[in-house]
Amino acid sequence: MALLQISEQGQSLGPHQYKRAVGIDLGTTNSLIATVKSGAAEILLDGNNHPLLPSIVHYGSAGICVGEDVGELTTTDPQNTIVSVKRFMGRSKEDCLRNGGEQVYQFADNDGGMVSFVTRAGKISPVEVSAEILRTLALRAEQALGGSLDGAVITVPAYFDDAQRQATKDAALLAGIKVLRLLNEPTAAAIAYGLGNADSGLIAIYDLGGGTFDMSVLRLSRGVFDVLATGGDTALGGDDFDFAIATWLRGQAAIDGDLSPQQQRILLATAREAREALTIESVTSVAYQGWQGQLDRQQLNKCIDSLVDRTLRASKKALRDAGIDRDELTAVVMVGGTTRMPRVREKVAEFFGRSPLVDIDPDTVVAMGAARQAEVLVGNKPGDEMLLLDVIPLSLGVETMGGLVEKIIHRNTTIPVAKAQEFTTFKDGQTALAIHIVQGERELVSDCRSLARLELKGIPPMAAGSAKIRIGYQVDADGLLNVTARELTSGVEARVEVKPSYGLGDGEISKMLQDSIDHSTDDVRLRALREQQVEVDRLLEDLASALARDGTALLDKDEFHCLETGLAELSAVRQHSTDHRELARHVESLSQLSENFAALRMDVAIKGALAGHHLDDFDGGV
């Protein structure tokens, strides 16, 4: 099958020019780097022939160390040894405290921005920690490939939001790595399995890693990967399985009260060792703080079944969003180290009604797929045709009058995408427009997530509703958003690259989607009410202004009083009514009552426009 080259304009390659491109899986527990050699993707090894780089960074008195050599320091020096940093990317201090982070780390005050760790080296952000991991991987690749890198594809969970994606790109920039693209992990896995070589099919990617869970449904058609739907939880992974086992261990050892950071790390390390042992064995010995006992698979299943069920609920919703049934799937691919657990494989096979693909090491499959995509993007495979069409996980919209959300790009829209919509001013003479960019599925701004704000200034003063303001949203292939606002008459423009406020709460995307379903009926009613309230406010303001200017000149006393009374009655109904239909009735009644006044004002306006002109001055004169 011929494959289409994807490269930047002006970067086409000569016949013998070869660029060094890599794929990086920046993982919660372990990270990897891969490249393509002789047409095959392979993982690059360190000096000890180890493929995995533990995602651990230690800030010591002698400097910064990364990887396996500092693993023991997670228990002896926990506050200066950062693990599972991926779970903190794009998160605020408040989010981290809600999820038990204070048991191990000391967090710095950050005024609502992304969390920082207080370490021996000072305040360190998750971006800086991730940059150290990426820098170590890049050095490994440069040594293996004999020179500096020309570009990298870095994978992220499909459910990473704007803040988390931007934080990942910032980390790569800090590490001196040119990012060719951020690639969703499930899509990378499909590429690694060579599923793009088939003519067509529907593929489910079940990706359960150390810190995140993704479920993606892809349609393959003639080399095009089209992501139909994505779901998951950015705060559900192997770490949570360890926490569940640790809770059981505390109960067995009869431990009450808070644990020190060192005790907490030891407890979690014990839980992880037991979980990994039960991947192979049916029972394992466990010891913690003087207690000794055994943990078997049956008890392990009791600890983790609720977590596995959460992944299956997200999987079911992704299938529903994609509009397909389980029996329509061509293949189910399992990705992530946590999928080695027998219970996970058992329940996934039962849910999908088929054995999932587990041929490739679940720890390496994502990096290998990213390497293959990097090979295409850097231009080393001019004959290849592999087009990836990912989707955005949540709708993007703008706030309108009444605190309503007007969705401009809907969730599960294929990216890259650009869409625009026209809006107008609410008041006469309005010369500026505040634009509030939001993300979510609910109808009211208060129920969605604020992404950014910008102000369009310099709008020529016009009557309300006369200005034409086009607001354009553009989401690039990495899932990052740019917004432009332009007044079409004058050409004044404002734009913002959404560098989102960090701190979307753990699991909030899933919660936002579920809330949109649970509150759909109420949201429709509230939207109708808000829209009608905006219409009432517009009529009240316009009619009051018109009466003040022309009422006494055009109306007799009774007519004027009648309209004043109508205004007062509508204003009173606006204050107390929560029924949009009642408001609509009163709007219609007052509109009919004011029709004669509107006609009189129109006549005056036309006579004023014609004053001093001859009929021949206008088109169509004879």
C-alpha positions as CSV (number, residue, x, y, z in Angstrom):
1,M,0.0,0.0,0.0
2,A,1.4,3.4,-0.9
3,L,1.7,5.8,2.1
4,L,1.4,9.6,1.9
5,Q,4.4,11.6,3.2
6,I,3.5,14.1,5.8
7,S,6.2,16.8,6.2
8,E,6.4,20.5,6.7
9,Q,6.5,22.8,3.7
10,G,10.1,23.4,2.5
11,Q,11.4,20.3,4.4
12,S,11.3,17.8,1.6
13,L,14.3,15.5,1.6
14,G,17.0,14.8,-0.9
15,P,17.3,11.2,-2.2
16,H,20.1,10.2,0.3
17,Q,19.3,12.6,3.2
18,Y,18.2,10.7,6.3
19,K,17.0,12.4,9.5
20,R,17.2,11.1,13.0
21,A,13.6,10.7,14.3
22,V,12.4,9.0,17.5
23,G,9.2,8.2,19.2
24,I,8.9,8.8,23.0
25,D,6.5,7.3,25.4
26,L,6.6,9.6,28.4
27,G,5.0,7.2,30.9
28,T,3.8,7.5,34.4
29,T,5.9,4.5,35.7
30,N,8.4,4.0,32.9
31,S,9.4,5.9,29.8
32,L,10.9,4.6,26.5
33,I,12.4,5.9,23.3
34,A,12.3,4.1,20.0
35,T,13.4,4.6,16.4
36,V,13.0,2.9,13.0
37,K,15.9,1.0,11.7
38,S,15.9,-0.9,8.4
39,G,12.1,-0.4,8.2
40,A,11.4,-1.9,11.7
41,A,10.7,0.0,14.9
42,E,12.9,-0.9,17.8
43,I,13.4,0.3,21.4
44,L,16.7,2.0,22.2
45,L,18.5,0.6,25.2
46,D,20.6,2.2,27.8
47,G,24.2,1.3,28.7
48,N,23.0,-1.7,30.7
49,N,20.8,-2.9,27.8
50,H,17.6,-1.9,29.7
51,P,14.7,-0.7,27.5
52,L,12.7,1.0,30.3
53,L,13.7,4.2,32.0
54,P,11.9,4.4,35.3
55,S,10.1,7.8,35.4
56,I,11.9,8.8,38.6
57,V,13.9,12.0,39.2
58,H,15.9,12.6,42.3
59,Y,17.1,16.1,43.4
60,G,20.2,15.4,45.5
61,S,23.0,17.4,47.1
62,A,25.3,16.3,44.3
63,G,22.8,17.1,41.4
64,I,20.0,15.5,39.5
65,C,19.7,11.8,38.8
66,V,17.1,10.1,36.6
67,G,16.0,6.5,36.3
68,E,16.8,3.1,37.9
69,D,19.8,4.2,39.9
70,V,17.6,6.4,42.2
71,G,14.7,3.9,42.7
72,E,15.7,3.1,46.3
73,L,15.6,6.8,47.2
74,T,11.8,6.8,46.7
75,T,11.6,5.4,50.2
76,T,14.6,6.9,51.9
77,D,14.3,10.4,50.5
78,P,10.7,10.6,49.2
79,Q,10.2,14.4,49.1
80,N,13.2,14.9,46.9
81,T,12.5,11.9,44.7
82,I,9.6,12.6,42.2
83,V,7.7,9.6,40.8
84,S,4.6,9.3,38.6
85,V,5.1,13.0,37.6
86,K,2.8,12.5,34.7
87,R,-0.2,12.6,37.1
88,F,0.8,16.1,38.1
89,M,1.2,17.6,34.7
90,G,-1.3,20.5,34.2
91,R,-2.6,20.0,37.8
92,S,-3.0,22.6,40.5
93,K,-2.0,22.2,44.1
94,E,-5.6,21.9,45.1
95,D,-6.1,19.0,42.8
96,C,-3.1,17.2,44.1
97,L,-4.1,17.7,47.8
98,R,-7.5,16.3,47.0
99,N,-5.9,13.2,45.7
100,G,-3.6,12.4,48.7
101,G,-0.4,14.0,47.3
102,E,0.3,15.7,50.7
103,Q,1.1,12.2,52.1
104,V,4.4,12.2,50.2
105,Y,5.3,15.6,48.7
106,Q,5.5,19.1,50.0
107,F,3.8,21.4,47.5
108,A,4.6,25.1,47.0
109,D,1.9,27.8,46.9
110,N,1.2,28.6,43.2
111,D,-1.8,30.9,43.2
112,G,-3.9,28.5,41.2
113,G,-1.3,27.6,38.6
114,M,0.4,24.3,38.1
115,V,1.6,22.6,41.2
116,S,5.3,22.8,42.2
117,F,7.3,20.4,44.5
118,V,9.4,21.8,47.3
119,T,12.7,20.0,47.0
120,R,16.3,20.3,48.0
121,A,16.9,22.1,44.7
122,G,14.1,24.6,45.3
123,K,10.6,24.8,43.7
124,I,10.4,22.3,40.8
125,S,7.4,22.0,38.5
126,P,6.2,18.8,36.8
127,V,7.3,20.3,33.5
128,E,10.9,20.5,34.8
129,V,10.8,17.0,36.2
130,S,9.4,15.7,32.9
131,A,12.1,17.6,31.0
132,E,14.8,15.7,32.9
133,I,13.3,12.4,31.8
134,L,13.0,13.5,28.2
135,R,16.6,14.9,28.3
136,T,17.9,11.5,29.5
137,L,16.0,9.7,26.8
138,A,17.2,12.1,24.1
139,L,20.8,11.6,25.2
140,R,20.3,7.8,24.9
141,A,19.0,8.2,21.4
142,E,21.8,10.6,20.3
143,Q,24.4,8.1,21.5
144,A,22.7,5.3,19.7
145,L,22.1,7.1,16.4
146,G,25.4,9.0,16.3
147,G,24.1,12.6,16.3
148,S,21.5,15.1,17.4
149,L,17.8,14.4,16.9
150,D,15.9,16.1,14.1
151,G,12.5,15.5,15.8
152,A,10.4,13.4,18.0
153,V,6.8,12.3,18.3
154,I,5.8,12.3,22.0
155,T,2.7,10.3,23.1
156,V,0.1,11.5,25.5
157,P,-3.1,9.9,26.8
158,A,-6.0,10.5,24.4
159,Y,-7.9,12.1,27.4
160,F,-5.2,14.6,28.2
161,D,-6.7,18.1,28.2
162,D,-5.2,21.3,26.8
163,A,-3.3,22.0,30.0
164,Q,-1.7,18.6,30.1
165,R,-0.8,18.6,26.4
166,Q,0.7,22.1,26.7
167,A,2.7,21.1,29.7
168,T,4.1,18.1,27.8
169,K,5.2,20.3,24.9
170,D,6.7,22.8,27.3
171,A,8.7,19.9,28.9
172,A,10.0,18.8,25.5
173,L,11.0,22.4,24.7
174,L,12.9,22.7,28.0
175,A,14.7,19.5,27.1
176,G,15.7,20.8,23.7
177,I,13.6,18.4,21.7
178,K,11.8,19.4,18.6
179,V,8.3,18.0,18.8
180,L,7.0,16.8,15.5
181,R,3.6,16.0,17.0
182,L,1.9,14.9,20.1
183,L,0.3,11.6,19.3
184,N,-2.5,9.9,21.3
185,E,-1.2,6.7,22.9
186,P,-4.0,4.5,21.6
187,T,-3.4,5.6,18.1
188,A,0.3,4.9,18.5
189,A,-0.5,1.4,19.6
190,A,-2.6,0.7,16.6
191,I,0.3,1.9,14.4
192,A,2.7,-0.4,16.2
193,Y,0.5,-3.4,15.5
194,G,0.5,-2.6,11.9
195,L,-3.2,-2.4,11.8
196,G,-2.9,0.3,9.2
197,N,-1.9,-2.4,6.7
198,A,-5.4,-3.7,6.6
199,D,-7.9,-2.3,4.1
200,S,-10.5,-1.5,6.7
201,G,-11.7,-2.3,10.2
202,L,-13.0,-1.0,13.6
203,I,-10.4,-1.2,16.4
204,A,-10.7,-0.7,20.1
205,I,-7.6,0.4,22.1
206,Y,-7.8,-0.4,25.8
207,D,-4.9,1.5,27.3
208,L,-4.3,1.1,31.1
209,G,-1.0,2.5,32.2
210,G,0.5,3.4,35.5
211,G,-1.4,6.6,35.9
212,T,-4.0,7.0,33.2
213,F,-6.7,5.0,31.3
214,D,-7.7,5.6,27.7
215,M,-10.3,3.9,25.6
216,S,-10.3,4.8,21.9
217,V,-12.4,3.5,19.0
218,L,-10.7,3.9,15.6
219,R,-11.9,3.3,12.1
220,L,-9.3,2.2,9.6
221,S,-10.0,2.9,5.9
222,R,-7.3,2.7,3.3
223,G,-4.5,3.8,5.5
224,V,-6.5,6.5,7.4
225,F,-6.8,6.2,11.1
226,D,-10.0,8.0,12.0
227,V,-10.7,8.2,15.8
228,L,-14.4,7.9,16.2
229,A,-14.5,8.4,19.9
230,T,-12.3,8.5,22.9
231,G,-13.0,8.1,26.6
232,G,-11.2,7.3,29.8
233,D,-9.8,8.7,33.0
234,T,-6.6,10.8,33.4
235,A,-6.5,9.7,37.1
236,L,-6.9,5.9,36.9
237,G,-4.1,3.5,36.5
238,G,-1.7,1.1,38.1
239,D,-1.0,3.6,40.9
240,D,-4.6,3.4,41.9
241,F,-4.4,-0.4,42.0
242,D,-1.4,0.0,44.3
243,F,-3.4,2.4,46.5
244,A,-6.2,-0.2,46.8
245,I,-3.8,-2.9,47.8
246,A,-2.1,-0.6,50.2
247,T,-5.5,0.1,51.9
248,W,-6.0,-3.6,52.3
249,L,-2.5,-3.9,53.8
250,R,-3.1,-1.2,56.3
251,G,-6.3,-3.0,57.4
252,Q,-4.4,-6.3,57.8
253,A,-1.6,-4.6,59.8
254,A,-4.2,-2.7,61.9
255,I,-2.5,0.6,61.1
256,D,-4.4,3.8,62.1
257,G,-3.5,7.4,61.7
258,D,-1.3,9.2,59.2
259,L,1.9,7.7,57.7
260,S,5.1,9.6,57.2
261,P,6.1,10.2,53.5
262,Q,8.7,7.4,53.9
263,Q,6.2,5.0,55.4
264,Q,3.7,5.8,52.7
265,R,6.3,5.1,50.0
266,I,7.3,1.8,51.6
267,L,3.7,0.8,51.8
268,L,3.0,1.6,48.1
269,A,6.2,-0.2,47.1
270,T,5.1,-3.3,49.0
271,A,1.7,-3.1,47.3
272,R,3.2,-2.8,43.9
273,E,5.6,-5.7,44.4
274,A,2.7,-7.9,45.5
275,R,0.6,-6.8,42.5
276,E,3.4,-7.6,40.1
277,A,4.2,-10.9,41.7
278,L,0.5,-12.0,41.3
279,T,0.8,-11.4,37.6
280,I,2.7,-14.7,37.5
281,E,2.0,-16.4,40.8
282,S,-1.4,-17.3,42.3
283,V,-0.4,-16.3,45.9
284,T,2.5,-14.2,47.3
285,S,3.8,-13.4,50.8
286,V,3.5,-9.9,52.1
287,A,5.1,-8.2,55.1
288,Y,4.7,-4.6,56.4
289,Q,5.5,-3.1,59.8
290,G,5.7,-6.4,61.6
291,W,2.7,-7.9,60.0
292,Q,3.3,-10.9,57.7
293,G,0.7,-12.7,55.6
294,Q,-0.3,-13.7,52.2
295,L,-2.2,-12.1,49.3
296,D,-3.8,-14.3,46.7
297,R,-5.5,-13.5,43.4
298,Q,-8.9,-13.9,44.9
299,Q,-8.3,-11.2,47.5
300,L,-6.5,-9.0,44.9
301,N,-9.5,-9.2,42.7
302,K,-11.7,-7.9,45.5
303,C,-9.4,-5.0,45.9
304,I,-9.2,-4.0,42.2
305,D,-12.5,-5.1,40.6
306,S,-14.2,-1.7,41.2
307,L,-11.3,0.0,39.4
308,V,-11.4,-2.4,36.4
309,D,-15.2,-1.9,36.3
310,R,-14.6,1.9,36.0
311,T,-12.5,1.2,32.9
312,L,-15.2,-0.9,31.4
313,R,-17.9,1.7,32.0
314,A,-15.7,4.2,30.1
315,S,-15.2,1.7,27.4
316,K,-18.9,1.2,27.0
317,K,-19.5,4.9,26.7
318,A,-16.8,5.3,24.1
319,L,-18.4,2.6,22.0
320,R,-21.8,4.3,22.4
321,D,-20.3,7.6,21.4
322,A,-18.7,5.9,18.3
323,G,-22.1,4.5,17.4
324,I,-21.0,0.9,17.2
325,D,-21.6,-2.4,19.0
326,R,-19.0,-4.6,20.5
327,D,-19.5,-7.4,17.9
328,E,-18.6,-5.0,15.1
329,L,-15.0,-4.6,16.3
330,T,-12.3,-6.1,14.1
331,A,-9.7,-6.1,16.9
332,V,-9.2,-5.1,20.6
333,V,-5.6,-4.0,21.5
334,M,-4.3,-3.9,25.1
335,V,-1.7,-1.3,26.0
336,G,0.0,-0.4,29.2
337,G,1.9,-2.3,31.8
338,T,-1.2,-2.7,34.1
339,T,-2.9,-4.8,31.4
340,R,-0.5,-7.6,32.3
341,M,-2.7,-8.4,35.3
342,P,-4.7,-11.6,34.6
343,R,-7.8,-10.1,36.1
344,V,-7.7,-7.1,33.8
345,R,-7.3,-9.4,30.7
346,E,-10.0,-11.7,31.9
347,K,-12.6,-8.9,32.4
348,V,-11.7,-7.1,29.2
349,A,-12.0,-10.4,27.2
350,E,-15.4,-11.0,28.8
351,F,-16.6,-7.4,28.1
352,F,-15.6,-7.4,24.4
353,G,-16.5,-11.1,23.8
354,R,-13.1,-11.8,22.2
355,S,-9.5,-12.3,23.2
356,P,-7.5,-9.0,23.0
357,L,-4.2,-8.6,21.1
358,V,-1.3,-8.9,23.5
359,D,1.4,-10.0,21.1
360,I,3.6,-6.9,21.6
361,D,5.0,-6.0,25.0
362,P,2.4,-3.6,26.4
363,D,5.2,-1.5,27.9
364,T,6.9,-0.9,24.5
365,V,4.0,-0.9,22.0
366,V,3.3,2.9,22.3
367,A,6.9,4.0,21.8
368,M,7.2,1.8,18.8
369,G,4.1,3.2,17.2
370,A,5.3,6.7,17.9
371,A,8.7,5.9,16.2
372,R,6.9,4.8,13.1
373,Q,4.9,8.0,13.0
374,A,8.0,10.1,13.6
375,E,9.7,8.4,10.6
376,V,6.8,9.5,8.4
377,L,6.6,13.1,9.8
378,V,10.3,13.8,9.6
379,G,10.2,12.8,5.9
380,N,12.2,9.6,5.9
381,K,9.4,7.6,4.2
382,P,8.3,9.6,1.2
383,G,6.3,6.7,-0.2
384,D,4.3,6.0,3.0
385,E,0.7,6.9,3.4
386,M,-0.6,7.0,7.0
387,L,-3.0,9.7,8.0
388,L,-4.0,10.0,11.6
389,L,-7.3,11.7,12.4
390,D,-7.7,12.2,16.2
391,V,-10.6,13.9,18.0
392,I,-11.0,16.4,20.8
393,P,-12.4,15.0,24.0
394,L,-14.6,17.9,25.1
395,S,-16.6,20.6,23.2
396,L,-15.1,24.1,22.8
397,G,-17.4,27.1,23.0
398,V,-17.8,30.7,23.8
399,E,-19.9,32.5,26.5
400,T,-23.0,34.4,25.2
401,M,-25.5,36.7,26.9
402,G,-27.2,35.1,29.9
403,G,-24.1,33.0,30.8
404,L,-24.9,30.5,28.0
405,V,-22.4,28.4,26.1
406,E,-22.5,28.4,22.3
407,K,-20.5,25.4,21.2
408,I,-18.3,26.1,18.2
409,I,-16.4,22.8,18.0
410,H,-18.3,19.7,19.3
411,R,-16.6,16.9,21.2
412,N,-15.3,14.0,19.1
413,T,-14.7,16.3,16.2
414,T,-11.8,15.2,14.1
415,I,-8.6,17.3,14.4
416,P,-7.0,19.4,13.1
417,V,-10.1,21.5,12.6
418,A,-11.0,25.2,12.1
419,K,-14.5,26.6,12.6
420,A,-15.9,30.1,12.9
421,Q,-19.2,31.6,13.9
422,E,-20.6,35.2,13.7
423,F,-21.8,37.1,16.7
424,T,-22.9,40.6,17.3
425,T,-23.1,43.3,20.0
426,F,-25.8,43.6,22.6
427,K,-25.9,47.3,23.2
428,D,-26.0,50.4,21.1
429,G,-22.6,52.1,20.7
430,Q,-20.7,49.1,22.0
431,T,-17.0,49.4,21.2
432,A,-15.5,46.4,22.8
433,L,-16.5,42.7,23.3
434,A,-15.3,40.4,26.0
435,I,-14.8,36.9,24.8
436,H,-14.8,34.0,27.2
437,I,-13.6,30.6,25.9
438,V,-14.9,27.6,27.6
439,Q,-14.7,23.8,27.4
440,G,-17.4,21.3,28.4
441,E,-20.8,19.7,27.5
442,R,-23.2,21.7,29.7
443,E,-25.4,24.6,28.6
444,L,-24.3,27.1,31.2
445,V,-20.9,28.6,31.6
446,S,-20.9,28.0,35.3
447,D,-21.0,24.3,34.7
448,C,-18.1,24.3,32.2
449,R,-14.4,24.9,32.4
450,S,-12.9,28.3,31.7
451,L,-10.0,28.1,29.3
452,A,-9.1,31.7,28.4
453,R,-10.4,35.2,27.9
454,L,-9.7,37.9,25.3
455,E,-11.1,41.3,24.5
456,L,-11.8,42.7,21.1
457,K,-11.4,46.5,21.2
458,G,-11.9,49.2,18.6
459,I,-15.3,48.2,17.3
460,P,-17.0,51.2,15.6
461,P,-20.0,52.4,17.5
462,M,-23.1,51.0,15.9
463,A,-26.7,50.1,16.8
464,A,-27.0,46.9,18.8
465,G,-26.9,43.9,16.5
466,S,-25.3,45.8,13.6
467,A,-21.7,44.7,14.2
468,K,-20.5,41.4,12.6
469,I,-17.9,39.7,14.8
470,R,-16.5,36.4,13.5
471,I,-15.0,34.2,16.2
472,G,-12.7,31.5,14.8
473,Y,-11.5,28.4,16.7
474,Q,-8.6,26.4,15.3
475,V,-7.4,23.2,17.0
476,D,-4.1,21.8,15.7
477,A,-3.0,18.2,15.3
478,D,-1.7,18.3,18.9
479,G,-5.1,19.3,20.3
480,L,-4.0,22.8,21.1
481,L,-6.4,25.7,20.5
482,N,-6.0,29.2,18.9
483,V,-8.9,31.7,18.9
484,T,-9.3,34.8,16.7
485,A,-12.0,37.5,16.9
486,R,-12.5,39.9,14.0
487,E,-15.0,42.7,13.4
488,L,-15.8,42.4,9.7
489,T,-16.7,46.0,9.0
490,S,-13.6,47.7,10.5
491,G,-11.2,44.7,10.4
492,V,-10.1,45.1,14.0
493,E,-8.9,41.8,15.3
494,A,-7.7,40.0,18.5
495,R,-6.3,36.6,19.0
496,V,-5.1,34.3,21.7
497,E,-3.2,31.0,21.8
498,V,-4.9,29.2,24.6
499,K,-2.3,28.6,27.3
500,P,-4.9,27.1,29.6
501,S,-5.1,27.8,33.3
502,Y,-3.6,24.6,34.8
503,G,-5.7,22.6,37.2
504,L,-8.4,20.5,35.7
505,G,-9.4,18.2,38.5
506,D,-8.6,14.5,38.3
507,G,-11.3,12.6,36.4
508,E,-13.1,15.9,35.7
509,I,-13.4,15.2,32.0
510,S,-15.3,12.0,32.7
511,K,-17.4,13.8,35.3
512,M,-18.2,16.6,33.0
513,L,-19.4,14.2,30.3
514,Q,-21.5,12.2,32.9
515,D,-23.0,15.5,34.3
516,S,-24.0,16.5,30.8
517,I,-26.0,13.3,30.5
518,D,-27.4,13.4,34.1
519,H,-28.5,17.0,33.8
520,S,-29.6,17.1,30.1
521,T,-33.3,17.8,30.8
522,D,-32.5,20.5,33.4
523,D,-29.9,22.0,31.1
524,V,-32.4,22.3,28.2
525,R,-34.9,24.0,30.4
526,L,-32.3,26.4,31.9
527,R,-31.0,27.2,28.4
528,A,-34.5,28.0,27.2
529,L,-35.1,30.2,30.3
530,R,-31.8,32.1,29.9
531,E,-32.4,32.7,26.2
532,Q,-35.8,34.1,26.9
533,Q,-34.4,36.2,29.7
534,V,-31.9,37.7,27.3
535,E,-34.7,38.4,24.9
536,V,-36.7,40.1,27.7
537,D,-33.7,42.2,28.7
538,R,-33.2,43.3,25.0
539,L,-36.8,44.3,24.6
540,L,-36.9,46.2,27.9
541,E,-33.8,48.1,27.1
542,D,-34.7,48.9,23.5
543,L,-38.3,50.0,24.3
544,A,-37.3,52.1,27.3
545,S,-34.6,53.8,25.2
546,A,-37.1,54.5,22.3
547,L,-39.7,55.9,24.7
548,A,-37.2,58.2,26.3
549,R,-36.2,59.5,22.9
550,D,-39.4,59.6,20.9
551,G,-42.3,58.6,23.1
552,T,-43.6,62.1,24.0
553,A,-43.2,63.3,20.4
554,L,-45.0,60.4,18.7
555,L,-47.5,59.1,21.2
556,D,-50.4,60.6,23.0
557,K,-50.6,60.4,26.8
558,D,-52.7,57.2,26.9
559,E,-50.5,55.4,24.4
560,F,-47.4,56.4,26.3
561,H,-48.8,55.3,29.6
562,C,-49.9,52.0,28.1
563,L,-46.4,51.1,26.9
564,E,-44.9,52.2,30.3
565,T,-47.3,49.9,32.0
566,G,-46.4,47.1,29.7
567,L,-42.7,47.7,30.4
568,A,-43.3,47.6,34.2
569,E,-45.3,44.4,33.9
570,L,-42.7,42.6,31.8
571,S,-39.9,43.8,34.2
572,A,-41.8,42.3,37.1
573,V,-42.4,39.0,35.4
574,R,-38.6,39.0,34.5
575,Q,-37.7,39.3,38.1
576,H,-39.9,36.4,39.4
577,S,-40.7,34.0,36.7
578,T,-38.7,30.8,36.0
579,D,-41.0,29.6,33.2
580,H,-39.6,30.5,29.8
581,R,-43.0,30.0,28.2
582,E,-44.6,32.6,30.5
583,L,-41.8,35.1,29.6
584,A,-42.3,34.4,25.9
585,R,-46.0,35.2,26.2
586,H,-45.3,38.5,27.8
587,V,-42.6,39.4,25.3
588,E,-45.1,38.6,22.4
589,S,-47.8,40.7,24.1
590,L,-45.5,43.8,24.6
591,S,-44.1,43.4,21.1
592,Q,-47.6,43.6,19.6
593,L,-48.5,46.5,21.9
594,S,-45.5,48.5,20.6
595,E,-45.9,47.7,16.9
596,N,-47.7,51.0,16.2
597,F,-44.9,53.0,18.0
598,A,-42.2,51.1,16.0
599,A,-44.0,51.9,12.8
600,L,-44.2,55.6,13.7
601,R,-40.5,55.7,14.5
602,M,-39.7,54.0,11.2
603,D,-41.8,56.6,9.3
604,V,-39.8,59.4,11.0
605,A,-36.5,57.7,10.2
606,I,-37.4,57.3,6.5
607,K,-38.6,60.9,6.2
608,G,-35.4,62.1,7.8
609,A,-33.3,60.0,5.3
610,L,-35.2,61.4,2.3
611,A,-35.2,65.0,3.4
612,G,-33.3,67.2,1.0
613,H,-33.1,64.6,-1.7
614,H,-34.8,64.2,-5.1
615,L,-36.1,60.8,-6.4
616,D,-33.4,60.9,-9.1
617,D,-30.7,60.7,-6.4
618,F,-31.6,57.1,-5.7
619,D,-31.1,54.0,-7.7
620,G,-34.1,53.2,-9.9
621,G,-35.1,56.9,-10.4
622,V,-36.4,57.9,-13.9
